[in-house]
Amino acid sequence: MQCGAPEQRKRHVQYLARTVEPLGEHDYGPGRGHKAPKTRRKPQSRGGNKKKYLVAKIARDHPEVLERMKKGEFLSVRAAAIEAGILKLNSPNDKNDRQETQTA
């Protein structure tokens, strides 16, 4: 949902923060030699950069940022995720830096 005015965007972020269902604890899997039973369907991933997933991850790993979201300090979920360290802030220089380190 793309909101226009900053006040609408802020309210949408507050709504997502209030209605979030936090992710469970980190699941590391069965380990070596203990395979999980095979299923016919692939499990659907909750991962990615979708708003609801990012808010759930913030709720699990960074509750202090979630509280700030509820207070309306962020205009977007992306800004909150960057503040929490979940997403990186990409700049045009990042691409150039990566190319220089690969050629060196």
Secondary structure, DSSP 8 states (H G I E B T S, - for coil): ----SHHHHHHHHHHHHHT-----S----S-TT------SS------SS-HHHHHHHHHHH-HHHHHHHHHT--S-HHHHHHHHTSS----HHHHHHHHHHHH-
